Amino acid sequence: MKCETRKVGNVTIFGIVGDVVFSHLNEIRETIKKEMAEATTNKFLLDLTKVGMIDSAGVGFIVSVYKTVLSNKGSFALINPNEAVESVLQTVGLTRLFKVFESEDEAIKAI
């Protein structure tokens, strides 16, 4: 699993590639933590287009990123989770907490 970071205007986008599961979280956690600390913006998107599955540790990880963004008075949203990932997020009630967008363009305009 890896995390591809890029900026579009004043929005930082974290594109996760692979499964968001316990055994892979340390690598992306450090990448995202470092990028957020160095960011010149407080608008963040987590692109889940290339994520196959998520477990409870992955859900906790996304919540921790969300809390960090909120504590810095920032904006946060998710982009394009697949059906399996969205089902997990719905089951634990996170689709009511996070804004979820089908496309990057839509998300960038909204946050």
C-alpha positions in Angstrom: 0.0 0.0 0.0 1.2 3.5 -0.7 0.0 7.1 -0.6 0.4 9.4 -3.5 0.2 13.1 -2.5 -0.5 15.9 -4.8 -1.9 19.4 -4.7 -4.7 20.9 -6.9 -4.9 24.6 -6.2 -5.3 25.0 -2.5 -6.4 21.4 -1.9 -4.1 18.5 -0.9 -5.2 15.1 -2.2 -4.0 11.9 -0.7 -4.5 9.0 -3.1 -4.3 5.7 -1.3 -3.3 2.7 -3.4 -4.0 -0.7 -1.9 -6.1 -2.0 1.0 -6.5 0.2 4.1 -5.9 -2.5 6.7 -4.0 -2.7 9.9 -0.9 -4.3 8.5 -0.3 -1.5 6.0 -1.2 1.6 8.0 2.2 2.7 9.4 3.5 3.6 6.0 0.6 5.8 4.9 0.1 7.3 8.4 3.6 8.7 8.4 3.3 10.1 4.8 0.0 11.8 5.6 1.1 13.1 8.9 4.2 14.7 7.4 2.3 16.2 4.4 -0.3 17.7 6.7 2.3 19.2 8.9 4.0 20.8 5.9 0.8 21.8 4.1 0.1 25.5 3.3 -3.6 24.8 3.1 -6.2 23.2 5.4 -8.2 21.5 2.7 -7.7 17.7 2.4 -9.2 15.0 0.3 -8.7 11.3 0.7 -9.0 9.6 -2.7 -10.2 6.0 -2.2 -10.5 5.2 -5.9 -7.7 2.6 -5.8 -8.6 1.1 -2.4 -10.0 -2.4 -2.5 -11.0 -2.9 1.1 -10.9 -1.4 4.5 -10.9 -2.9 8.0 -11.6 -1.5 11.4 -8.1 -0.2 11.8 -8.4 1.6 8.5 -11.7 3.2 9.6 -9.9 4.3 12.8 -7.1 5.8 10.7 -9.5 7.8 8.5 -11.3 9.1 11.6 -7.9 10.2 13.1 -7.0 12.1 9.9 -10.5 13.7 10.0 -10.0 14.7 13.7 -6.6 16.2 12.9 -8.1 18.3 10.0 -11.0 19.5 12.2 -8.7 20.4 15.1 -6.9 22.7 12.6 -10.3 24.2 11.4 -9.8 22.5 8.0 -12.0 20.8 5.5 -12.0 17.0 4.8 -13.8 14.7 2.4 -13.5 11.4 0.7 -13.5 10.7 -3.0 -14.9 7.7 -4.8 -14.9 4.8 -2.4 -15.9 1.5 -4.1 -19.0 -0.3 -3.0 -17.3 -2.5 -0.4 -15.5 0.4 1.2 -18.6 2.6 1.2 -20.6 -0.3 2.8 -18.1 -0.4 5.7 -18.2 3.4 6.1 -22.0 3.3 6.1 -22.1 0.4 8.6 -20.1 2.4 11.1 -22.0 5.6 10.4 -19.2 7.6 8.8 -21.0 8.5 5.6 -23.1 10.8 7.8 -19.9 12.3 9.3 -17.8 12.7 6.1 -18.7 14.3 2.8 -18.3 11.7 0.2 -17.9 12.6 -3.5 -17.9 10.5 -6.7 -15.4 12.7 -8.5 -12.3 14.7 -7.6 -13.6 17.8 -9.5 -16.8 17.7 -7.5 -15.0 17.4 -4.2 -12.5 20.2 -4.9 -15.4 22.6 -5.8 -17.3 21.6 -2.6 -14.6 21.9 0.0 
